[in-house]
Amino acid sequence: MFELYALRYAHRDASVRGEHFYGHDPGALDPFPIDYYVWVAVGEAGVVLVDAGFTRQTAERRGDRHYLRSPVDTLAALGVAPAQVGHVVLTHLHYDHTGHLRDLPAARIVLQRAELAFWTGPHAHRGAYPHLAEPDDLAYLVRENLTGRVRQLDGDHELLPGLSVHHVGGHTPGMQVVRVRTARGDAVVASDASHFYANIEADRPYGIVDHLPAMYDAFDRVRALAGSPELIVAGHDPLVLERFPAVPGLEGYAVRIG
């Protein structure tokens, strides 16, 4: 059993609806703000961080992203020191999920083999792909792989009793979601398998697509894994702050999912 939290570390107002839905959208230019989160599961079996966000330096370089505070600082406010994080699950390797790995040197890094293979393979330099990743973060991950710190999975895996990862693909080749057993039931950190609740609830995939049928299949898988629809956690939706209760003293930064 785990306590699961979503930690909000950045926000972006300058986004529009058309960025976030695949295909034609008649309201494409309507404002559609986006939040950035990492998630932490805390239990007797260990502490698992899901994704590593991006750093303040990355936010400044990319522009129009309002960096609120380091997720590592919010972890500390929850009583979790960096050395206590035993695993970091990387749902995928886009820039907003890989930034703070260096701040968690004791953690084992867990990702899908297909994800690392893509970003170190022959297509990662083409088209818009380079913009989606941080080269220094990828280089760090490759170096840490040589130390044995990186665990590459092929499909679903129970990482700890009550916490499992599930390969869904769709958004990226190695996209994975995380199921966490809580007192409320099985919660699913969808991450970018569903950026917004409007993606999964309206069956409308996100605009960045690796394989469209797999994105639809990912919606089905997330629904099947979750104990109830209320325990699905969208990856970037400001509504996360409304659907789950705030942690006292960390309003706007952390909510308790279960």
GIRACOR-V994716 format. One record per helix or strand of 3 or more residues. SS is the DSSP state (h for helix, s for strand). FROM is the first residue (numbers start at 1). TO is the last residue. If there is no record, write none. Layout:
SS|FROM|TO + SS|FROM|TO
//
This chain:
s|2|12 + h|17|19 + s|34|43 + s|46|50 + h|56|62 + h|71|77 + h|82|84 + s|85|89 + h|95|97 + h|101|103 + s|108|112 + h|113|119 + h|129|132 + h|135|146 + s|150|153 + s|157|160 + s|163|167 + s|176|182 + s|185|191 + h|197|201 + h|212|225 + h|229|231 + s|232|234 + h|240|243 + s|254|256
//
